[in-house]
Amino acid sequence: MSSPPVTGPATVPEHRGGPGPARFRPRRTPPAGTVRPSRRGVLSHWRQYLAISPFYLIFIGFSFFPVLYSLYLAFQRYDGLGTKQFVGLQQFEFLWNDPVFWLSIRNTLVIWVLSTVPTLFGALVLATLLHSVRRFKGFYRIALYVPNVTSIVAVAIFFGAVFSNNFGLVNAILGTVGISPVPWLSNPWLIKLVIALLMTWMWTGYNMIIYLAGLQAIPTSIYEAAKMDGAGPVRTFFQITIPIMRPIILFTVIISTINGLQSFSEPQVLFASNAANQNVGGPGQAGLTTLLYFYQSAFLNNDYGYGAAIVWAFFVLIMVLVVINWRLVQRGRKS
Amino acid sequence: MDLSRRGFLQAAALTAAASGLTVACGGGSGSGGTKNGKSLTMWYWGGALSDKVVAEAKAHFGSQTKLTAASIGGDFKQKLTTTLAAGSSVPDITGIKGEDIASFLPNAGRFLDLNDLGFKKISSQYLDWKTKLAQTEDGKQIGFPIDIGPTALFYRADLFRKAGLPTDPDKVAAEAGTWDDYFALGSELKKAVPGTYLINNMGSVFNIAVGQGTKRFIDENNHFIGDQDHIRAAWTTAVRAYKLGIDARINDQTWNAAIGKNLGTEVGAAWHALDIEQAAPHTKGKWRVCATPGGPANQGGSYLALPKQCRNPEEAFKIISWILSPANNARGFTDAAIFPASPASYAMPAMTGPDAFFGGQKIIEVFGPAAKAIPVSYEAPADAAVMAPYFTELTNIEAKGKKPDAAWKDAVGQAKQIARRQGVN
């Protein structure tokens, strides 16, 4: 095939029975005074829309439809196989009076705070350090990013073995210096700490890469100016780096909020081996996050309506937290 | 430039169309399938059936039918529920775990009635109480019993000897006739061999104590009875072990490590022998088995079922009744410690032989009588869901030192709420 010359409309050959290629042109050199109908404008880009359609089709089929369907399910009683029975707001009434639901919300929030704060702070510090590193840059970046692409199940099994109460590596090491075994996986707070540690380990590298990209966009002249004005590295970090990075930090905070509140695999894998009572999030239900409780209700107790009610209530909570985060991070900017 | 972009778009469109076509084809061959019934798929999970017997079934029926057996990992019930709900790629034969069978009964219409296919004629070969658990109120049989889980007391003869306790199964059974006697034995064991425990956690005791009764958490009239004396008694038994300090309080993944070290006994079903054997191979020959304190109970034990979509019900039923014939069941016991639901198997040489892991003891002498003496109880569809909070609260006692009375109150409150959510009044 040969490319039609793009010098003018008159020279366009009749290609494939229509002025197809010419449709690209108006965007670059719109003929003065001609306003195209917008509908035709949309249609004229059908190839581009077709090209991006696989994502949207898959998204509609496997994400958007299930989301809407779960909203419908939240008002039904449904065991997954039988007939659905409309129960109105009854599922939400159960939810309101269910202490386990509120416990799961508390667990999720505690784990989220325990993991997000060190993750984001650690990522920022690491990114700053890595930004000034001269040698082995690629190695450090990969090494710090690898935990994020490691299978979460593998990591959780590994953490479960390392922090095992009676036969774990951590307790063995503590034992050699005379510290008695710590009940990592049965004390309610330590359970949360272990889960938070696991999430921190997995997500620090991811956020670090984002911060690093942001840091590299800051012109060095600003740092040179700060240096000349006598600012040390710590002061530069807090008064130059952090303010300039604010939009990027906002992005990571929101992403971390959404991700961190959805912790599921970590407690699920860590405490899955309790065969008699699976998926309750370990001793004292201390690792029972909201999503795990949803999974337990819907897929183990076959109570799909209640499960749907749990996730929709939780969705509202996440939205509230995202808005609060947004406000908090944006506040400093206006003053 | 323009050309390459157009070329790219065309290529992209073609690729998208082609991949769409591939997906469509893949889906077609998976779900549409052949209606001639020449190939059958069977879902089970590792250890549900003897792999040797399954392999032989493939060869035995190979001339008429191609049997494809898939060992499904992970949460079997959830995967089966999803597939049944989707209605495509449904297996022709599927396993159903004993603890899940009750929750499938309300949807018996998703399965074929095995009585129509000839199960009625052979049902007398299988334990009546086990068959009934897979039967709807109007007599529809959805499950073909694979195995049962008669419980027994597993104990370490070497540790018992060290503690000066009897080691002979009959004598241990006599000394540990009731839970109280058994706990007394455990206290002695703990005193004589410091660091050993009698039970792994309270949940296991509670589970078996409930199973020793004829009533569970919901009665036939769909009433919640989990706050009544029979459950309270099982709870109290479990808590007593905790108070005596003979409870190892294992609630994490350390059971595997502990079983060969400091657990002196285990109360569990016949299939639990395999767990012990795999987790602690070095303790071979040191274990013995005797009757469960307080009488036998059943724990687990699965079924095979034929979903409604089965492509050749007659052939599928022939296959499962061959795999689960008393003779093949006996071999399943030898291969994988699957305890048959067919009493005729118990007298077969494959089952009456001595077991090296148990020091040459003929363990059928313990499990056989237990299997026939298991009390029949009604298990409601929501039973497993309603039972969960009791386990949770027992774990709370062990992990957080929660007061047992407060834990009982919370467990009952939670169970009542779950029962209400599941439509129990």
Interface residues (C-beta under 8 A of the other chain):
Chain A: M1 S2 S3 P4 V6 G20 P21 F24 R47 Q48 L50 A51 S53 P54 R77 D79 G80 L81 G82 Q91 F94 N97 D98 P99 V100 G160 A161 S164 N165 N166 F167 P183 L185 S186 N187 P188 F271 S273 N274 A276 N277 V280 G282 P283 G284 Q285 A286 F299 L300 N301 N302 D303 Y306
Chain B: M1 D2 L3 R5 R6 G7 L9 A12 A13 A16 S19 D75 K77 Q78 T81 T82 L84 A85 S103 F104 P106 N107 R110 G203 S204 N207 R249 I250 N251 D252 Q253 T254 W255 A257 A258 A382 A384 A385 A388 F391 T392 T395 N396 E398 A399 K400 K402 D410 G413 Q414 Q417 I418 R420 R421 Q422 G423
